[in-house]
Amino acid sequence: MAKNEKGKQGKKMKREMVFPFERENYLILAAGLVVIILGYLALSEKTVEGFLPLTVAPILLVLGYCVIIPVGIMYRKKSPKDETPATPGT
């Protein structure tokens, strides 16, 4: 038989929904998506040996995929209790 998810008092335990991302995370991820789209637009230029498809597009794509998107995923606001004052002389 399967066990019911009940506490000691026989009540069902409530699960609190926690969203790992905040508004800032979504803004950073959106900026990364815009940079990636700009990279693909630069890559789709008609000239094969142009400056945009050979130089700008790879820079934008690497910046979007390898820098901005991971920063958007890992970014967290510092809470007041996490901020510790620096000790002078160290």
C-alpha positions as CSV (number, residue, x, y, z in Angstrom):
1,M,0.0,0.0,0.0
2,A,1.2,3.5,-0.7
3,K,1.7,5.8,2.2
4,N,-0.2,9.1,2.3
5,E,1.6,12.3,2.7
6,K,0.3,13.2,6.2
7,G,1.9,14.8,9.2
8,K,1.8,13.5,12.7
9,Q,-1.6,15.0,13.3
10,G,-3.1,13.3,10.2
11,K,-3.3,16.5,8.2
12,K,-2.0,16.8,4.7
13,M,1.3,18.7,4.5
14,K,1.2,21.8,2.4
15,R,4.1,22.3,-0.1
16,E,5.2,25.8,-0.5
17,M,5.9,26.8,-4.1
18,V,9.3,28.4,-4.4
19,F,10.3,30.1,-7.6
20,P,14.1,30.0,-8.0
21,F,14.2,32.9,-10.4
22,E,13.3,36.5,-9.7
23,R,12.6,39.4,-12.0
24,E,16.3,40.2,-12.4
25,N,17.0,36.7,-13.6
26,Y,14.4,36.9,-16.3
27,L,15.7,40.3,-17.4
28,I,19.2,38.9,-17.7
29,L,18.0,35.8,-19.6
30,A,16.0,38.0,-21.9
31,A,19.1,40.1,-22.6
32,G,21.0,37.0,-23.4
33,L,18.3,35.9,-25.8
34,V,18.4,39.3,-27.6
35,V,22.2,39.0,-27.9
36,I,21.8,35.5,-29.3
37,I,19.2,36.6,-31.8
38,L,21.4,39.5,-32.9
39,G,24.3,37.0,-33.3
40,Y,22.2,34.9,-35.7
41,L,21.0,37.9,-37.6
42,A,24.6,39.0,-38.1
43,L,25.5,35.5,-39.1
44,S,22.8,35.5,-41.8
45,E,24.4,38.3,-43.8
46,K,24.6,37.6,-47.5
47,T,28.3,38.3,-47.9
48,V,30.4,35.3,-46.9
49,E,33.6,37.1,-46.1
50,G,32.1,40.1,-44.4
51,F,33.0,41.6,-41.0
52,L,29.6,40.8,-39.4
53,P,29.4,37.0,-40.1
54,L,33.1,36.3,-39.4
55,T,33.8,38.5,-36.4
56,V,30.7,40.0,-34.8
57,A,28.4,37.0,-35.0
58,P,30.7,34.5,-33.2
59,I,31.5,37.1,-30.5
60,L,27.8,37.8,-29.9
61,L,26.9,34.1,-29.9
62,V,29.6,33.1,-27.4
63,L,28.8,36.1,-25.2
64,G,25.1,35.1,-25.2
65,Y,25.4,31.4,-24.7
66,C,28.5,31.2,-22.5
67,V,28.3,34.4,-20.4
68,I,24.9,36.1,-20.2
69,I,22.6,33.0,-20.0
70,P,24.7,31.3,-17.3
71,V,24.9,34.6,-15.4
72,G,21.1,34.8,-15.6
73,I,20.7,31.3,-14.3
74,M,23.1,31.7,-11.4
75,Y,22.4,35.3,-10.4
76,R,21.1,35.8,-6.9
77,K,20.4,39.0,-4.9
78,K,22.5,39.4,-1.8
79,S,20.2,39.3,1.3
80,P,21.0,41.7,4.1
81,K,22.2,38.9,6.3
82,D,24.7,37.7,3.7
83,E,26.4,41.0,3.6
84,T,29.2,41.1,6.1
85,P,31.2,44.2,6.7
86,A,34.8,44.1,5.6
87,T,37.3,44.2,8.4
88,P,39.9,46.9,8.0
89,G,43.5,45.7,7.4
90,T,42.5,42.4,5.8
